[in-house]
Amino acid sequence: MSHRMARVANVIRGIVAEAIQSRLGDPRIEQLTSVTAVDVAPDFAVARVYVSVMAPANRQELTLSALRSAAGRLRRMVRSGLATRQIPMLEFYLDESIQRGMETVNQLDQLMREQGDVPAFTPEDTDEASADSDAAGDADHPDMSGEVQPGRAPQSKKDG
C-alpha cells in the first residue's frame, strides 16, 4: 500500500470510528463496535472497512446491516475530512479476528485448568487486584484532574 493510500485509509478509519461511537444514533449498532482496519483500492473507488463487534452473531449481523445502511452518510462525513478528488465508496465487513483470539485464549486457559496448571491471567485476578489496590490505595490523594473524589480527603500541600 502506498503512503498516500495508507494516509487516506487512516483518515477514513478515524472518521468512521468516531462516527460509530458518537454520531450514529442507530440502536442496531452495538456499543462495542470498533473499526479494526481500512483497505483502500489503488484507484480510491472503494474502501473496505473492517469492524469488530463484540456481541452474539445475530447482533453482529444487525450492526453490519446498520453500518451498510449508513454508508452514504458516513461517506459524506469522510468527504468533509478528506482532501481528495474522489471519495471512496464504503463497504463494511465483519472482522472476527479479535473474537477468535479471545476464544483461543479461553480454550488455552481451559486446557491448562484441565492439566492442573493455573492460567497466568484470569478475569477474577483483576477484580481481586483492583479491590486490593482500592483498599490499600491513596485515600488521601485527589484524582489526576485535581478534583477530590467522593469519600476521599483532600491532600494538603505540606503532605505532598
C-alpha positions as CSV (number, residue, x, y, z in Angstrom):
1,M,0.0,0.0,0.0
2,S,1.4,3.4,-1.0
3,H,2.0,6.1,1.6
4,R,-1.0,8.1,0.2
5,M,-3.3,5.1,0.4
6,A,-2.3,4.5,3.9
7,R,-2.9,8.1,4.9
8,V,-6.4,8.0,3.3
9,A,-7.2,4.7,5.0
10,N,-6.1,6.1,8.4
11,V,-8.3,9.2,7.9
12,I,-11.3,7.1,6.9
13,R,-10.7,4.8,9.9
14,G,-10.7,7.7,12.3
15,I,-13.8,9.4,10.9
16,V,-15.8,6.2,10.7
17,A,-14.7,5.1,14.2
18,E,-15.7,8.4,15.7
19,A,-19.0,8.4,13.9
20,I,-19.8,4.9,15.1
21,Q,-19.1,5.9,18.7
22,S,-20.8,9.3,18.8
23,R,-22.6,10.4,15.7
24,L,-24.7,7.5,14.5
25,G,-27.8,7.1,16.7
26,D,-28.9,3.8,15.2
27,P,-29.9,1.4,18.0
28,R,-28.9,-1.6,15.9
29,I,-25.3,-0.6,16.3
30,E,-23.7,-2.4,19.3
31,Q,-21.8,-0.3,21.9
32,L,-18.7,-2.5,21.5
33,T,-18.2,-1.9,17.8
34,S,-14.7,-0.8,16.6
35,V,-13.0,-0.2,13.3
36,T,-10.1,-2.6,13.1
37,A,-8.8,-1.8,9.6
38,V,-9.5,0.0,6.4
39,D,-8.2,-1.1,3.0
40,V,-8.4,1.5,0.2
41,A,-8.4,0.4,-3.5
42,P,-5.5,1.9,-5.6
43,D,-7.9,3.9,-7.6
44,F,-9.7,5.2,-4.4
45,A,-13.0,4.0,-5.7
46,V,-13.7,1.7,-2.7
47,A,-12.6,1.5,0.9
48,R,-13.2,-1.8,2.7
49,V,-13.9,-1.0,6.4
50,Y,-13.4,-3.9,8.8
51,V,-15.3,-3.8,12.1
52,S,-15.2,-5.9,15.2
53,V,-18.5,-6.3,17.0
54,M,-18.4,-7.8,20.5
55,A,-21.8,-9.4,20.5
56,P,-23.7,-12.6,19.6
57,A,-23.7,-13.4,15.9
58,N,-27.3,-12.1,15.3
59,R,-26.3,-8.7,16.8
60,Q,-23.1,-8.6,14.7
61,E,-25.2,-9.0,11.5
62,L,-27.6,-6.4,12.7
63,T,-24.8,-4.0,13.4
64,L,-23.2,-4.7,10.0
65,S,-26.6,-4.1,8.3
66,A,-27.0,-0.7,10.1
67,L,-23.5,0.3,9.1
68,R,-24.2,-0.6,5.5
69,S,-27.4,1.4,5.6
70,A,-25.4,4.4,7.0
71,A,-22.6,4.1,4.3
72,G,-23.8,7.1,2.4
73,R,-24.0,9.3,5.5
74,L,-20.6,8.1,6.6
75,R,-19.2,8.8,3.1
76,R,-20.4,12.4,3.4
77,M,-18.6,12.6,6.8
78,V,-15.4,11.3,5.1
79,R,-15.7,13.8,2.3
80,S,-15.6,16.7,4.8
81,G,-12.4,15.3,6.4
82,L,-10.6,14.1,3.2
83,A,-9.0,16.4,0.6
84,T,-9.1,14.1,-2.3
85,R,-10.8,14.4,-5.7
86,Q,-12.5,11.0,-5.3
87,I,-14.2,9.9,-2.1
88,P,-14.3,6.1,-1.9
89,M,-17.5,4.1,-1.5
90,L,-17.5,2.5,1.9
91,E,-18.0,-1.3,2.2
92,F,-18.3,-2.9,5.6
93,Y,-17.0,-6.3,6.6
94,L,-17.0,-8.1,9.9
95,D,-13.6,-8.7,11.4
96,E,-13.8,-11.7,13.6
97,S,-10.1,-11.9,14.5
98,I,-10.4,-10.3,18.0
99,Q,-13.3,-12.7,18.9
100,R,-11.3,-15.7,17.6
101,G,-8.3,-14.6,19.6
102,M,-10.4,-14.4,22.8
103,E,-11.8,-17.8,22.1
104,T,-8.3,-19.2,21.6
105,V,-7.2,-17.7,24.9
106,N,-10.2,-19.2,26.6
107,Q,-9.5,-22.6,25.1
108,L,-5.9,-22.5,26.2
109,D,-6.9,-21.5,29.7
110,Q,-9.4,-24.3,29.8
111,L,-6.8,-26.8,28.7
112,M,-4.4,-25.5,31.4
113,R,-7.0,-25.9,34.1
114,E,-7.7,-29.5,32.9
115,Q,-4.0,-30.3,33.2
116,G,-3.9,-28.7,36.7
117,D,-1.9,-25.6,35.6
118,V,-3.3,-22.2,36.7
119,P,-3.6,-19.7,33.9
120,A,-1.3,-16.7,34.2
121,F,-4.2,-14.3,34.0
122,T,-7.9,-14.8,34.8
123,P,-10.7,-12.2,35.0
124,E,-11.1,-12.9,38.7
125,D,-7.5,-11.8,39.3
126,T,-8.3,-8.3,38.0
127,D,-11.3,-8.0,40.3
128,E,-9.3,-9.0,43.4
129,A,-6.3,-6.9,42.4
130,S,-8.4,-3.8,41.9
131,A,-10.2,-4.4,45.2
132,D,-6.9,-4.8,47.0
133,S,-5.4,-1.7,45.4
134,D,-8.6,0.3,46.3
135,A,-8.4,-0.9,49.9
136,A,-4.7,-0.1,50.3
137,G,-4.9,2.8,47.9
138,D,-4.3,6.5,48.2
139,A,-7.4,7.6,50.1
140,D,-5.8,11.0,50.7
141,H,-4.9,11.8,47.1
142,P,-7.1,13.5,44.5
143,D,-7.6,12.0,41.1
144,M,-5.5,13.2,38.1
145,S,-7.8,16.1,37.4
146,G,-7.1,17.6,40.8
147,E,-10.6,17.0,42.0
148,V,-11.2,15.2,45.2
149,Q,-13.3,12.0,44.8
150,P,-16.3,11.5,47.0
151,G,-15.3,9.8,50.2
152,R,-11.7,10.9,49.9
153,A,-10.0,13.6,52.0
154,P,-8.2,16.3,50.1
155,Q,-4.4,16.3,50.2
156,S,-2.7,19.3,51.8
157,K,0.3,20.9,50.1
158,K,2.6,20.1,53.1
159,D,1.8,16.3,52.8
160,G,2.9,16.2,49.3
